[in-house]
Amino acid sequence: MKIVLASHNPGKLAELQILMAPLGVELIAQGLLGVQEPEEPFHTFVENALVKARHASRATGLPALADDAGLCVQAFGGQPGVQTASYATRFGYEPGDANNVRALLEQMQGVEDRRASMVSTLVALRSPQDPEPLIAVGRVSGEITRTPRGDGGFGFDPVMCLPEFGKTFAELPLDVKNAHSHRGRAVRQMLALMREYWV
């Protein structure tokens, strides 16, 4: 089954290709099909994922999968949330993973409550007008480290520490990360939904 992935993020594509492999799904990044990213005007992951999936499906005629994911920091009232990818730009930095991490650590100087969650919300549609989107949510709680650790993964992986391992996502082997990550948990739910309703 071919599904368009409503994302231009190469890290996300690589992770999802591995995680979706058990269902025999071929994910095609929307950028390879000439599809631009839509506006994401909403304040929740599920609303933005739905907009992205509908846009990609409409533009390509394929079933679509969208992942809206982000970091929710307890001390910041759940921010940056849906604005995770552009977090650094709030503080005058160019967009990008390294600057996002830098900005977060600067903002958390002197903050003792380091609790945070990584959230992944997946939405899958058979067509742009699909009235019954499949929705899966994965969530992992941990703590923000005071300095980056590890060189794997992407996004905030170098500063998101999982207490059960005492390591950041960036320090974990890929198979361990995928087994315990927010995206891994969301994909397992999504695979079960697809097997039940689509296959």
Backbone bond lengths (Angstrom), bond angles and torsions (degrees), N, CA, C in turn:
res aa  C-N    CA-C-N  psi(-1)  N-CA   C-N-CA  omega(-1)  CA-C   N-CA-C  phi
1 M - - - 1.445 - - 1.529 109.70 -
2 K 1.329 116.06 128.41 1.461 120.78 177.56 1.524 109.04 -94.23
3 I 1.319 114.97 130.95 1.464 121.48 179.23 1.520 107.92 -132.41
4 V 1.325 116.86 133.41 1.458 119.63 175.46 1.524 108.74 -82.18
5 L 1.330 115.22 132.60 1.457 120.52 176.30 1.520 108.41 -92.80
6 A 1.309 115.60 119.89 1.463 121.50 -176.83 1.524 110.36 -80.84
7 S 1.331 114.86 66.97 1.468 120.46 -179.72 1.523 109.30 -159.33
8 H 1.324 115.36 153.07 1.468 122.14 172.26 1.532 110.04 -110.66
9 N 1.328 117.25 6.75 1.460 122.65 -175.56 1.527 109.98 -84.35
10 P 1.359 118.06 111.31 1.470 119.59 -176.84 1.529 113.32 -65.29
11 G 1.340 117.24 -32.25 1.467 119.86 177.65 1.512 111.58 -65.21
12 K 1.313 115.30 -42.06 1.469 121.01 178.81 1.527 110.63 -65.05
13 L 1.342 117.05 -42.95 1.459 121.20 178.93 1.527 110.74 -60.48
14 A 1.323 116.37 -46.44 1.472 120.21 -178.51 1.529 110.88 -61.66
15 E 1.322 116.99 -45.00 1.466 119.86 179.48 1.522 111.46 -63.39
16 L 1.324 115.77 -46.32 1.462 119.05 -176.28 1.522 112.44 -68.46
17 Q 1.338 117.93 -33.30 1.467 119.91 177.11 1.530 110.35 -61.19
18 I 1.322 116.40 -42.80 1.465 120.52 179.11 1.524 110.20 -66.46
19 L 1.324 116.24 -46.01 1.460 120.86 -174.90 1.527 113.21 -69.56
20 M 1.351 116.59 -31.37 1.462 120.43 -178.28 1.533 112.67 -87.49
21 A 1.317 117.58 -6.83 1.467 121.91 -176.06 1.534 114.00 -53.99
22 P 1.354 119.67 -37.86 1.470 118.55 -178.19 1.527 114.78 -58.28
23 L 1.323 118.32 -22.08 1.466 121.37 -179.62 1.523 111.98 -93.84
24 G 1.328 116.59 -2.41 1.459 119.72 -178.86 1.516 113.11 71.74
25 V 1.321 116.07 26.39 1.463 121.85 -179.14 1.524 109.56 -83.20
26 E 1.326 115.96 134.57 1.464 120.65 172.03 1.529 108.11 -102.87
27 L 1.319 116.20 110.28 1.462 120.73 178.87 1.521 109.52 -88.13
28 I 1.325 115.96 131.60 1.461 121.47 177.08 1.522 107.69 -119.12
29 A 1.307 116.37 120.59 1.463 119.81 -179.53 1.520 110.00 -63.62
30 Q 1.320 116.46 136.90 1.467 120.00 -177.20 1.523 112.49 -60.62
31 G 1.328 117.69 -30.42 1.458 121.00 179.58 1.521 112.49 -61.40
32 L 1.348 116.57 -33.33 1.465 120.78 178.45 1.522 111.39 -68.92
33 L 1.324 116.45 -18.51 1.459 121.73 179.77 1.531 111.06 -103.53
34 G 1.328 116.25 10.67 1.455 121.18 176.68 1.522 114.93 76.68
35 V 1.330 117.05 19.83 1.465 120.82 -178.22 1.525 109.52 -94.03
36 Q 1.315 115.71 126.01 1.463 121.01 177.48 1.526 109.78 -83.64
37 E 1.331 115.74 161.13 1.461 119.82 178.39 1.530 109.93 -77.23
38 P 1.335 117.68 139.37 1.457 120.45 178.73 1.528 110.82 -83.10
39 E 1.316 115.90 170.21 1.458 120.55 170.49 1.523 108.41 -65.85
40 E 1.341 115.43 146.36 1.465 121.17 176.32 1.527 107.10 -121.64
41 P 1.347 116.21 83.91 1.456 119.94 -169.82 1.528 115.68 -84.40
42 F 1.321 117.37 -3.61 1.460 119.26 -169.76 1.532 112.73 -94.98
43 H 1.328 115.84 171.99 1.456 121.76 -175.88 1.526 112.92 -107.79
44 T 1.339 116.40 3.02 1.464 119.45 178.04 1.523 109.68 -123.88
45 F 1.321 114.78 151.77 1.460 120.81 -179.41 1.526 111.28 -61.58
46 V 1.321 117.17 -43.00 1.467 120.09 -174.74 1.525 111.56 -65.71
47 E 1.331 118.21 -40.30 1.466 119.76 179.36 1.521 111.67 -65.02
48 N 1.332 116.28 -42.63 1.461 119.65 -179.83 1.531 111.70 -68.82
49 A 1.332 117.17 -38.56 1.465 119.84 177.86 1.528 110.53 -63.48
50 L 1.326 117.03 -38.51 1.461 120.80 179.18 1.530 111.21 -65.28
51 V 1.328 116.74 -42.55 1.476 120.79 176.93 1.525 110.41 -60.01
52 K 1.318 116.58 -45.14 1.465 120.66 -178.17 1.528 111.61 -65.10
53 A 1.339 116.73 -42.92 1.463 120.15 -179.48 1.526 111.12 -65.22
54 R 1.333 117.20 -44.40 1.473 119.88 179.56 1.533 110.94 -62.53
55 H 1.315 116.64 -41.73 1.469 121.25 179.84 1.534 110.63 -61.76
56 A 1.333 117.12 -47.53 1.469 120.81 -177.85 1.525 111.17 -65.81
57 S 1.316 116.75 -40.90 1.466 119.92 179.76 1.525 110.91 -67.01
58 R 1.318 116.61 -41.34 1.475 121.27 179.51 1.532 110.22 -62.59
59 A 1.317 116.27 -41.19 1.466 120.31 -175.80 1.525 113.26 -74.37
60 T 1.337 117.24 -25.47 1.466 120.03 -173.27 1.525 114.48 -114.33
61 G 1.326 117.33 -19.12 1.455 119.86 -174.91 1.517 113.71 76.51
62 L 1.319 117.08 7.86 1.463 122.36 -179.64 1.530 110.75 -103.23
63 P 1.332 116.97 159.16 1.463 118.35 165.87 1.529 107.96 -58.91
64 A 1.321 116.62 151.90 1.464 119.49 -175.34 1.522 111.49 -131.19
65 L 1.324 114.18 150.03 1.461 122.67 174.01 1.521 107.36 -127.16
66 A 1.326 116.25 129.55 1.462 120.97 176.50 1.513 109.12 -125.31
67 D 1.306 115.51 144.17 1.455 122.29 177.24 1.519 107.55 -124.55
68 D 1.307 116.63 116.88 1.461 119.27 171.43 1.521 105.59 -110.15
69 A 1.297 115.45 119.16 1.457 120.23 -173.37 1.513 109.86 -135.39
70 G 1.310 115.54 159.30 1.448 117.92 178.29 1.514 113.33 -174.59
71 L 1.296 112.83 176.89 1.453 123.09 -180.00 1.523 108.81 -101.79
72 C 1.320 116.19 130.46 1.463 121.76 178.58 1.532 107.94 -119.46
73 V 1.331 116.05 109.00 1.465 121.88 -175.73 1.528 109.23 -94.28
74 Q 1.315 115.58 124.67 1.462 121.35 -176.39 1.528 112.37 -56.45
75 A 1.325 116.84 -46.64 1.473 120.84 -176.29 1.525 112.30 -67.22
76 F 1.332 117.21 -17.36 1.467 121.66 -179.65 1.531 111.61 -105.11
77 G 1.330 117.23 20.00 1.454 120.43 178.61 1.512 114.04 64.60
78 G 1.334 116.95 29.93 1.461 121.42 179.22 1.512 114.83 93.13
79 Q 1.305 117.74 -0.68 1.464 121.28 177.70 1.533 109.26 -79.49
80 P 1.321 119.80 155.73 1.456 128.07 4.45 1.521 115.93 -78.08
81 G 1.338 119.01 -12.44 1.459 120.46 173.73 1.510 113.47 54.67
82 V 1.349 116.41 -126.41 1.468 120.01 -176.10 1.528 112.26 -69.36
83 Q 1.322 117.58 -11.60 1.467 121.30 178.16 1.529 112.50 -96.45
84 T 1.319 117.13 17.35 1.464 121.60 -175.65 1.523 113.15 -55.82
85 A 1.325 117.78 -46.59 1.468 121.01 -174.95 1.525 112.56 -62.38
86 S 1.323 117.45 -30.04 1.470 120.76 -177.44 1.527 112.41 -107.29
87 Y 1.319 117.10 17.06 1.466 121.38 -173.85 1.528 113.00 -52.57
88 A 1.322 117.76 -45.38 1.466 121.83 -175.63 1.522 112.92 -60.17
89 T 1.332 116.72 -30.21 1.468 119.69 -175.99 1.529 112.01 -66.92
90 R 1.329 117.41 -21.40 1.473 120.66 176.67 1.523 111.80 -63.24
91 F 1.322 115.39 -24.08 1.461 120.70 -172.64 1.524 112.05 -115.22
92 G 1.333 115.98 20.49 1.457 120.64 173.73 1.510 115.44 85.86
93 Y 1.342 117.94 7.65 1.463 120.70 178.68 1.526 110.45 -94.10
94 E 1.323 114.95 157.10 1.458 120.14 171.68 1.527 108.31 -67.50
95 P 1.349 117.92 150.32 1.463 119.37 177.81 1.523 111.00 -65.57
96 G 1.313 115.59 150.28 1.467 120.83 178.31 1.517 111.03 149.41
97 D 1.326 114.96 156.32 1.461 120.40 -175.94 1.527 113.26 -58.96
98 A 1.327 116.94 -48.29 1.468 119.99 -176.84 1.522 111.15 -62.17
99 N 1.317 116.92 -41.36 1.462 120.13 178.89 1.529 111.77 -70.21
100 N 1.326 117.33 -33.71 1.464 119.83 175.71 1.523 110.40 -61.44
101 V 1.322 116.21 -45.64 1.467 120.87 178.72 1.520 110.19 -62.77
102 R 1.313 116.15 -45.43 1.470 120.78 179.62 1.529 111.12 -58.63
103 A 1.341 116.64 -47.41 1.463 120.99 -178.97 1.525 110.91 -63.30
104 L 1.327 116.97 -41.68 1.466 120.16 -179.66 1.530 110.98 -62.34
105 L 1.330 116.23 -46.93 1.466 119.01 -178.64 1.525 111.31 -64.91
106 E 1.316 117.19 -35.86 1.468 120.06 176.23 1.526 110.66 -64.18
107 Q 1.324 116.92 -43.65 1.462 120.71 -178.93 1.530 112.20 -69.10
108 M 1.325 116.06 -24.18 1.468 119.57 -178.18 1.522 113.53 -94.90
109 Q 1.324 117.22 4.58 1.468 119.11 175.98 1.519 108.68 -59.23
110 G 1.323 116.02 128.61 1.455 121.05 179.26 1.518 114.42 80.74
111 V 1.329 117.75 -0.75 1.466 121.17 178.45 1.531 108.24 -90.95
112 E 1.322 115.85 120.21 1.470 119.79 -177.65 1.525 112.30 -83.95
113 D 1.328 117.99 -32.56 1.458 120.98 179.32 1.526 108.31 -78.55
114 R 1.322 116.98 102.14 1.465 122.07 -174.93 1.532 112.01 -99.45
115 R 1.323 118.07 8.38 1.466 120.48 -176.57 1.528 111.13 -65.35
116 A 1.332 114.08 140.73 1.461 120.25 179.36 1.523 109.25 -156.49
117 S 1.315 115.21 160.70 1.460 121.40 175.61 1.516 109.24 -128.91
118 M 1.314 114.86 145.69 1.453 121.24 168.69 1.527 106.10 -104.87
119 V 1.329 115.86 131.25 1.459 121.43 -175.86 1.526 108.98 -124.84
120 S 1.315 116.08 136.24 1.464 121.81 174.61 1.521 108.04 -127.29
121 T 1.323 116.02 124.11 1.465 121.15 176.48 1.520 108.44 -116.77
122 L 1.313 115.73 116.91 1.461 122.45 179.31 1.524 109.84 -102.11
123 V 1.320 115.41 136.25 1.463 121.83 174.06 1.520 107.61 -127.96
124 A 1.323 115.58 130.16 1.465 121.10 177.55 1.528 109.17 -122.24
125 L 1.334 115.33 137.67 1.466 122.68 -179.13 1.519 109.83 -129.45
126 R 1.322 116.63 142.36 1.469 120.89 174.34 1.517 110.79 -79.48
127 S 1.342 115.81 -29.33 1.460 121.98 -179.39 1.524 107.73 -156.20
128 P 1.336 118.20 167.38 1.472 119.69 -178.32 1.528 113.42 -59.57
129 Q 1.335 117.56 -30.03 1.461 121.01 -177.92 1.533 112.72 -98.72
130 D 1.304 117.63 10.87 1.465 121.22 -178.46 1.538 109.76 -50.74
131 P 1.347 118.11 117.00 1.453 119.86 -178.73 1.521 113.72 -80.43
132 E 1.356 115.40 -7.34 1.462 120.03 -176.10 1.531 110.40 -128.41
133 P 1.345 116.66 68.75 1.464 117.90 179.16 1.524 110.77 -64.66
134 L 1.306 114.90 145.48 1.470 119.64 173.10 1.522 107.35 -85.14
135 I 1.322 116.56 132.62 1.471 121.28 -176.51 1.525 109.10 -129.94
136 A 1.318 115.86 127.80 1.465 121.61 178.31 1.524 108.92 -133.01
137 V 1.318 115.85 139.58 1.471 120.98 -178.54 1.520 109.89 -127.42
138 G 1.327 115.40 129.41 1.457 121.41 174.52 1.517 109.47 -119.11
139 R 1.319 115.97 140.55 1.469 120.71 -176.54 1.530 108.62 -140.44
140 V 1.332 115.42 136.65 1.461 121.68 176.08 1.516 108.02 -131.86
141 S 1.320 115.49 130.37 1.470 120.08 178.32 1.511 110.23 -102.20
142 G 1.322 115.21 144.78 1.455 120.95 178.93 1.512 110.18 -163.69
143 E 1.315 115.39 -151.60 1.463 121.22 -179.35 1.517 110.20 -137.40
144 I 1.329 115.38 148.34 1.459 120.85 177.15 1.526 108.54 -84.23
145 T 1.334 115.49 125.64 1.462 120.27 178.81 1.527 109.99 -73.30
146 R 1.295 116.72 169.41 1.471 120.51 -179.98 1.525 112.19 -89.39
147 T 1.322 116.35 -17.63 1.468 121.85 174.79 1.532 108.21 -141.76
148 P 1.335 117.60 154.38 1.473 119.54 177.52 1.523 110.92 -65.36
149 R 1.352 115.46 145.19 1.459 121.01 178.49 1.520 109.10 -139.77
150 G 1.323 115.44 131.58 1.466 120.70 177.51 1.511 111.75 92.23
151 D 1.328 115.52 162.39 1.470 119.50 -177.55 1.518 112.55 -129.56
152 G 1.330 117.81 16.66 1.453 120.92 176.49 1.515 110.95 -96.71
153 G 1.327 115.19 174.66 1.457 120.33 174.17 1.513 114.15 69.53
154 F 1.331 115.12 -157.45 1.463 121.39 -178.57 1.521 108.22 -156.89
155 G 1.312 116.40 -179.89 1.465 120.31 178.35 1.522 111.86 62.87
156 F 1.327 115.70 -131.96 1.464 121.43 -178.64 1.531 112.60 -91.11
157 D 1.327 117.50 13.41 1.470 121.09 -179.06 1.530 113.64 -52.18
158 P 1.346 120.24 -38.22 1.467 119.53 -177.50 1.531 115.08 -69.53
159 V 1.336 117.44 -12.97 1.475 118.64 -178.98 1.525 113.19 -120.35
160 M 1.339 117.70 0.36 1.465 120.74 178.60 1.514 109.25 -96.56
161 C 1.335 115.32 105.09 1.461 121.68 -175.77 1.525 110.12 -97.21
162 L 1.327 115.85 131.42 1.455 121.51 176.85 1.524 108.70 -96.19
163 P 1.331 117.85 116.70 1.467 120.84 -175.04 1.523 114.04 -56.41
164 E 1.360 117.20 -34.89 1.462 118.79 -176.97 1.522 112.97 -66.66
165 F 1.344 116.76 -21.50 1.467 120.92 177.97 1.523 111.88 -107.59
166 G 1.335 117.05 -21.95 1.462 120.25 -173.60 1.515 111.34 67.66
167 K 1.339 116.02 22.77 1.467 121.51 -178.23 1.519 109.60 -134.82
168 T 1.339 114.94 156.24 1.458 119.49 173.49 1.528 109.03 -80.30
169 F 1.332 115.81 164.18 1.457 119.58 174.71 1.521 110.51 -56.26
170 A 1.332 117.77 -35.62 1.471 122.02 -177.40 1.523 112.43 -70.70
171 E 1.335 117.26 -16.61 1.470 121.07 178.76 1.529 112.39 -93.41
172 L 1.321 117.33 -12.17 1.459 120.33 -175.91 1.527 111.26 -86.28
173 P 1.337 117.68 145.65 1.466 119.84 171.15 1.530 108.95 -59.74
174 L 1.322 116.95 150.32 1.458 121.68 -173.61 1.525 112.49 -56.22
175 D 1.333 117.40 -41.40 1.469 118.76 -177.96 1.523 111.55 -66.93
176 V 1.331 117.07 -35.31 1.469 121.04 178.11 1.526 109.69 -70.45
177 K 1.332 115.74 -43.27 1.467 119.30 177.79 1.521 110.67 -58.57
178 N 1.336 116.77 -48.75 1.460 120.38 -177.42 1.530 112.56 -63.86
179 A 1.325 116.30 -29.83 1.465 120.26 179.39 1.524 112.08 -73.49
180 H 1.334 117.42 -24.85 1.470 120.51 -172.71 1.519 114.38 -119.96
181 S 1.321 118.10 -3.92 1.461 120.26 -174.67 1.529 111.86 -77.89
182 H 1.319 115.40 163.51 1.459 122.06 174.48 1.527 110.59 -58.65
183 R 1.331 116.79 -41.95 1.462 120.43 -179.41 1.535 110.30 -68.81
184 G 1.320 116.42 -40.92 1.461 120.17 177.37 1.520 111.73 -59.68
185 R 1.321 116.46 -42.27 1.469 120.36 179.47 1.521 111.13 -66.86
186 A 1.336 116.71 -41.46 1.471 119.99 178.70 1.524 110.88 -64.94
187 V 1.328 117.50 -40.88 1.468 120.49 -178.87 1.523 110.94 -65.28
188 R 1.333 117.99 -40.27 1.466 118.98 178.79 1.533 110.72 -60.86
189 Q 1.325 116.74 -40.42 1.471 119.78 175.12 1.532 110.45 -63.31
190 M 1.337 115.86 -44.11 1.462 119.95 -178.09 1.526 111.56 -64.14
191 L 1.320 117.56 -41.67 1.464 120.28 178.50 1.523 110.76 -59.71
192 A 1.332 116.56 -41.47 1.464 120.22 178.64 1.527 110.70 -63.85
193 L 1.330 116.89 -41.14 1.464 121.02 178.70 1.537 110.98 -65.21
194 M 1.334 116.44 -43.68 1.464 119.89 -179.65 1.532 111.00 -64.14
195 R 1.336 116.13 -40.87 1.471 118.76 178.51 1.534 110.57 -62.36
196 E 1.319 115.75 -39.10 1.472 119.76 -176.45 1.532 111.85 -74.31
197 Y 1.341 117.89 -40.04 1.460 120.12 -169.83 1.531 114.94 -110.40
198 W 1.321 118.50 -22.32 1.457 119.90 -173.87 1.516 114.24 -109.33
199 V 1.318 117.31 -33.73 1.465 119.70 -170.15 1.528 109.92 -92.73
